[in-house]
């Protein structure tokens, strides 16, 4: 079976033209690097690439050491902010600013649990997401990305990341909250735009 490659880099917001809020540059620790490299098809090659160029992204299979939940950038950034704001458990989080995608790392085998928790949390519409597990690849940032790179860490892996149910539950809950907030902002923006256009015609 051919693997699906998902890449996650700063690009202006497609609607406003503004760049998203900048986050401090995150560096991967030595333990975090070993944890990531161990998931690669060729761990030694991965370490060699990063030894030569620690900014270089690298494609790593999902479903071996971690799974990834991929979200649209606006929802993903808001989800990350909610997790941070409420001091909730969160694992590694990466961004591909060019593709406008945010990726949250979860324990392997969390697909069904995450899906159930998301349905339980959602009052109406279940938020859109892609779940990357066995059979997929994710392009992760290098261990030492620089500000402005396409691929960066919002939360870099610092050590071998232990999987907990609380991380899955926290992501599900904050994804629902973030999605509702973004939808409300969009509805308000559309209403405001129509109102402003109506006033313009009255002049």
N, C-alpha and C positions, 0 to 999 in steps of 0.2 A: 504494500500500500504506500502510495506517495505521501510524504508528510506535507502538511500545510505549514507554510512559513508565515509567521506573524511578526511584523516589526513594529516596534513602538518608536523628536527632535525637536529654536523657538520660532513659532510661526504665528503671525497675527491672527486674531480671531476672525473667522470668515465673515461674521456679521458686523463687527464693530471696527475691525482694522487695528484693534489694540492688541499688544502682546499680553499674554497671561502673566499673572504675578510671578516674579522670579523667586525661586527657592534657593537656599544656600546649597552650594555644590557639595555633594555627598561622595565620600571616598569609601571604597570597599576595604575592609581590614584583611589581613593575611588569612585569618580563619574563614572569613566570608568568601575570599577568592578560592580557597581550597574547596569550599562547599559548592560553589558554582562550577568549578572546573571538574569536580567529580561527576557531575551530571552530563558532561559533554561526551560525545561519542569517542573522542580521542583526548582524554584528560591531559596527557603530557603535551600534546600539540596546543591545546588551549592555554596551558601555562606558558608555553614558549611564545605564543602570539602576544600574550599580555606582558610577558617579560620584555619583549622587543618594543611594544607600543601599548602602554596601559590605557590609552584613550580608545583603542580600537574595539568596536562592537564585535560580538561573537554569537553565532547561532547555536543554541543549546536545546536539546529535546525536552519537551515537557512530559509529565507523567512518569518520570523516573525518580527525581528527587523533589520535585515541586510541580504543582499545576498553576495555571495563570488565568485570572479573570480579567478580560480586556474590556475597557469601557471607553466610550466617546470622551474626548478631552474635557469638555466643560463639566460633565457629570462626574468623571473620574477625579478631577482636581477638587471639586466640591466634596466628593466622598472622602478623599484624603484629608481635606481640611476638617471635616466633621469628626473623623477618627482622632485627629490630633487635638482638636478643640476639647473633645470629651475624654481625652486621655484613655482611649480604648486600645485594646491589643491590636497590633498591626504588624505584619511581616514586611519583607522587602517590597518596595513599590518603585516602578520604573516608568519613564515617559519616552514616547517617540513623538517629539513635537511636530515633525513634518507630517506624519500620518495622523496627528491629533488623536492619539490613543494613550491611555494610561493602563498599566498592567499591575495587578495585585497578585502577589504570590501566595498560594494556599497549599496546605498539605496535600500530598498525593491521595487521590481517591475521595475528594471532598465534593465532587460534582452533585451527587444526589442530595446530600445533606444541605449544601448551599442552595440548591433549587427549592427544596422544601422550606427552608427558613425564609427565603425570599418571598415565596407565595404566602407564607404565614404573616409576614410583615406588611406586605402590600395590601392596601385597602381597596384599590381599584386595579390599575394597570401594573403588571409586573415590569420593572425596568428592563431595558434591552442590555444584553451583554453577550460576550462570547467566552465560552469555557474551553481552554486549551489543556488537553490531557495527553494520553498516549497517542502517538501518531502525528503530533504537531511539533513545530520548532518555534522558538521565540528568540528574536535577536535582542540580546541583553547589552546594556552599556558596558564599556570597559571599566576596570576597577578605579581609574582616575580620570573621569571625564572633566571637561572644562565648561564653564558657563558659556552658553551659546551653542554647544554641541547638539546634534540631533538627538542622540540618546543620552539620557541622564537618569540618575537615581533621585527619587524624592525621599526614599528611605533605603539606604544601601544595606545589604546583608553584612552583619558584623561578625557572625559566627554561624556554626551549624544551627539552622533554624528548626526548632522543635514545633511540630504541628499541634495545635490545640483547637478544641471545638469552639472556644470563646473567640478565636480569631475569625472563624467562619461566621459565627453569629454576629459579631461586630460589623463585619463587612456587609452582610446582608441587610442589617438594620440601617446602617449609614448610607448604603446605596439607595434604599427606598427613600430615606429622608432627603438625600441630595437630589434625586430625580424629581421628587415633588417640588422642591425649591426651584429647580431650573424650569420646570413646566410652568410654575406660577409666575416666574419672572418673564417667561416668553409670552404668557397670556396677557400680562400687564403691559408689556411692550407693544403687543399688537393692538390692544385697546387704546393705548396712548397714541399710537401712530394714526389710527383711524380718527381719533378725536382731533388731533392736530391737523390732519388733512381736511376734516370737515370745517374747522375754524378758518382754514386758509381759503376755502371756497366761498365763505361768507363775506370775505372782504371785498 
